Amino acid sequence: MAELPKDLREMNEAQFVGVFNLLRGKTKNWTEVSSELLKENPQFLFVIRVVLCLSQSEFAKLLKVDKQWVRHFESGRQGFKKSEVIPKCVRLIDRLLKKRPFDMTRVLEFLRINQFARKTNLISFPERDRKFKRIFEMTKEDFIKQFNFLKTKTNNFTKFDPTIILTNPELFSTFRIILNMNIKEFSEVLSKGKWRIRRWEAFKERMMPETANKIMSKIENLFKGKRLINITINKILRNFERFTFFESEEIEIMKQLEKFSISFDIHANLQSINDKILNVDFVIPSSQNPSKVIEVTKISTKKFGNIERRLCFIDHRFQLLKLRNPNLKTIMFVNSQNGRLKSVNRIIKSELVNTDVCILNDLNKLINDIKN
């Protein structure tokens, strides 16, 4: 069989047929699919899904997991510890293979559709020519620099180019401070969740071009509505002084860590796979010598899918960090009300594979776990 690309999703048709025949031999003509097959190479799931002619969404729906679980597994990054979903996944594959006759012409056509969709959806972001401070890092002097940069870029806040926030999402917070709006107010006006806005402002996530266009249009309307033209820095500095940059849960954790003399960095940058930088809520004892990381999240929605996406997103970030540092201990602290505990517990049990410890509401347990 010809040499394969590192990412099996980039195989050509001849290479795909070669892997198909390899898997057919390993499974005795698709009659003995085992968990060991996916543990050998998680990307075999991609090949099997294409053979079944199922999209990621369709496969995830049958498996009753979030689409991200399938996507992360097919990328080849999953598997730091056993996922309870894998046996269920194998049983589903076995059942589907027995029901569906093979049609290689149809399979290869489905492969072409998948690869075309993947190339179409790969986003090339504009290059960053400078770095800006995130909202929780900014001093007054940093804010003045970012304010002046935006004033120039927007021609004194009269021209709003979406590329500004597409290239540098940190400037999203500068716009918000100028508008004198807290996270809650801003999220309501933009119809975006508070956690999403915080991720943009912290450069934990980049906006899609279409999203940047829509949001910048709304920001422009806000400036026009407030008649913010020819604004001066002195008035805006008062806005800057109003804002605090830590969630209540983070403040409580900081107090406890300091009480027990536990060294930590908050909102620290860590290197993950391929030298990608991720910002984490807490790293212990320091970002230069990371032993444990803590991500804090508050669950306010009652929708199972939204809770699932949130927890799985954090778990995926832990995955990227562990690929760089396999000995890193990952801790998720979840603040959730009683009405959501059942959903949260179900997701923790069935879908989190890269989170070493997940603690619900119990701050004392979190501190004890760290001390021990």
N, C-alpha and C positions, 0 to 999 in steps of 0.2 A: 504494500500500500504506500502511495506517495506520501512525502512528509506533510504533516498537517500543520495548519496555523495554530498558534498558541490559544487563540480564541476560536472554538469550533463554530461559532456563529458566522465566521468569515470564510468557511469552507466553500469551495466551488462544487459543482454538481458531481464531478468524478470523485472528489474526496468524500463527499457525503455518501455516495454509494459504497465507497470503501468502508466507511465507519458503520454504515447500515449492515453490511455483510459481516463485519467484525462482531457487532452486537448480536446479530442473528446466530452466530456460532456460539457466543458466550451464553446465550439464553436457550440454546437447543431449539432453534427455530421459533423463538419468542414464546416458548412454553414454560420457561423457568426464569422469571424475572425476580431478582432478589435485592435486598437493601444494599448488599455488598457492591452491586453494580454501580449504584449512585455514589457510594462512598469512594469507590475507585476513581471516579471522575464525575463530579456533579453535572458537568456539561452534557453528559449522556442524556440528561433529561430533555435538553433541547432537541436532540436527534429523535428521541422517542415521541416527543410532542408533535414534531413535524410529520413523522410517520403516521401519527393518528390524525393529522390535519386539523389540529385544534389550536386556536389562538391562545395567548397567555391568559387572557380574560376568561375564555371558555374553560380552560383547564383549571384555573384557580377556582372558578365557580363550582365545578364538579368536585374539587378537592375541599371546598369550603374554607379557603384561605384567601388572604389578600393577594392581588396580582403581583405585588412587590416580592412576595415569597418566591413565586415562580421565577420572576426576573432575576432576583439575586442568586438563586440556585443555578440558573442557566448560565450566569456570568462566570461560574466556577469559583466563587468566593465563599460559598456557604460551607458550614460543617465543622465549626470549632468544637462543638460538642453535639451529642446525638439529639436530633430533633424528633419529637414525638410524631411529627407529621410524615416522616419518611416511610415508616411501615404502611401508613394509610395511603400514601402516594403510590407505593409499590402495588398494593392491593387494587387500587384504581386502575393503574396501568395494565395489570394482569387481566382485569375484567374487560377493559376496552379492547385490548389486543385480541381477545378471543371473539369479540363481537364484530370487529371491522376487518373486512378482506383487504389485502394489500393491492394497491394500484400504483406502481412506481411512477407512472406518468403524472398522476394526480399529486403524488407526494413531492416530486421535483417542481411541479408548478407551484405548490404551496410553499416550498422552500424559496423560490424566486420572489413570491409575494412578501414573505417574511423579511428577506434581505433588503428588498426595495423599501419596505416600510421603515426598517431600522436605519438605513442610510438617510432617508428623508427626515427622520426625527432627530438625527444627531445634530445638535446645535453648535455652531461655531461662534463663541462669544468674542466681542471686540477685545483687542489686547489692552491691558491696563498699563498706562504710561506712568502712573504714580500710585502711591498707596495713601489711603486716608484712614484716620483714626476712627475706630468704632465708637459708638455712643458711650459705652462704659469706660472708654480709655481717654476721652477728650478732656483736656484742660480748657480753660477759657481761651488761651492763646490758640489751641488747636481749632476750637470752634470758630474763632475769628478768621483763621486761614481758610477754613472750609466755606464759611459764609462768603468771603471775598471771591473765592474760586467760583462759587455758584452765581454770584452777582455778575461776574464777567461772562461766564458760560451762557447765562440766560439773557444777556443784554439787559441787565438791571431788572430781571424777573419779568421780562415781556415775551421771551421766546423759550419754549420748553421742549427741548430735544430729548426723546426717550433714551437715546444712547447714554445720556449722563448717568441714569440709574441702572441701565443695563450693564454698563462698564464698571461702575462703582456703586454697588448697592448700599455701601456705608453712608453715602450722601442722602439716602432716603431719610435718615434720622435728622439731618440738617434741615431738610425741607420741613419736616414735622415740627421742629423746634421753632423755626421762623414763623410757621402758621400757629404756634402756641397751642398745639393739640397733644394730648396724651395718647397713649397706645389705644385705649378704649375708643376715644373719639375718632381717631384716625382710622381704626379698623372698621368702624361703623360707616363712615363716609365712603371708604374705598371698597366696602363689602368684602373684606379680607379678614381672616382670623388674626387675633392678637399674636399668637405664637408664630404665624407666618411672617408678620411684620417684624417681629423680634429677630427672626432668623435672617431676614434680608439685612436688617440694620447691623447685625453682628457678622455679616459676610459668611454665615453658615450655609447660605443657599443663594443662588443667583436666579433672577427673574427670567422667564421666557420672553422673547421679543414681543409677542402679542400681548402678554401681560403688561410689559413696560409701556407699550403704546397706550393701553387703556388707562393705566394708573397715572401716567404723566398728563393725560388729557384731564383727568379729574383734579390733579394737583393744580393745573393751570386755571381751572374753573374756581378752585378755592382761592387762589391768589386774586383773581378778578373779583370774586364775591367780597373778599375782605379789603379790596382796593389797596393791595400791597405793592405799590410802585414807588420807586425812589426811596426805599426804606433804608434806615440807618442802623448801624450795628449797635448803638447804645441802647435803643429800645429792645432789640432782639436779645441782647445779653441778659436782660431781666427774665426772658423766657427760658434761656439756658439754665439759669440758676434755680428755676422751679422744679426741674426734672430730677428724679432719682432713678438709678439704672439697675436696681436689684429687685427681684421678686421677694415677697414676704417670706416664702419658704427658703430662699437663698440666704436671707438675712438671719433667719433662725439657725440654719446650719452653720453659718459663719460664727455665730455667737457660741455654739456648742463646741466647734472645733477649736476656737480660741480658748474657751474655758478649760479644755483638757490639754492645751498646749500641743495640739496636732498641727504640724506644718502643712500649709496648703497654698496653692495659687487659685484665684478665682477668675473665671472667664479667660482661661489660658489657651494658647495655641499649642497643638501637638502635631507632629508629623505622622501621617498615615501612609498607606500603600502608595507607591509611585511619587513619594514626597509631597503628596497633597496635604495641605494644612487644614486641620479641623479645630474649631474652637469648642472647648468643653466647659461646663459650669464649674467643676472643681477638679483639680489634680493634686494628688498627695504623693510624696511630700512637696514636689515642685515640678514644673514643666521641664526642667533640665534633667530630673531624675524621677520620671513617673513610675509609680508603683500601682496606684489605684486612680480611677477616674469616676466621677459621679455626675450623672445628668439628672436634673430635677425637672419634673413636668407636672402640671396641674390639669386634671381631666375635668372639664366643665360641660362637655357635650354628653348627651345621652345616646347618640347614634353609635351603634356598634362599629360600623365601618370607619367612622372618624376616629374612634378610640383605637381601633386596630391599626390604622395608618400611622397614627402618632407613635404608638409604642414600637411598631415594627421599624419606623424610620430611625428611632434612637438605637434600636438593636442593630440596624444596618451600619450606623456610624461606628458602633463598638466593633463591628466586624472589620471595618477598614483600619481601625486602630490596632486590632489584634494581628492583622496581617503584617503590620510593621513590628509589633512587639507582642509576641505570643504569650509572654508571662504577665502581661498587664491584667489586673483585676478590674472588671467593669461592674459598676453599681448603678442601678436605676432607682431613684426615689420618686414615688408617685403619690401625689395628693389627690385623693378621689373620694367623693361622697358615697354614702351607703347605696344610693340608687344605681350606682355604676360599678360597685365592687364585683358583682357577679361577672360582668363582661370583662373587666380588667383581669380578674383571676383566670378566666378561661383563656384569654389571649396569652397571658404569662405562661401558662402551663403548656399550651399547644404550639405557640409560634416563636417565642423568644429563644434563640439558640446561641447568641453571643453575649448575653447578659449573665454574668456570674451570680449576681445577687439582685433581686428586685424586692424592694420594701414598700409596703403600702401604708402611708400615713404615720407610721411609728418612727418618730425622730430618734427616740432613745435607742431603739434597735439599730438604727443606722450608725449612731455614734459608737455603740458597743461593738458592732461588727468591725468598724474601722479600728478601734482600739485593740481588738483581739487579733 
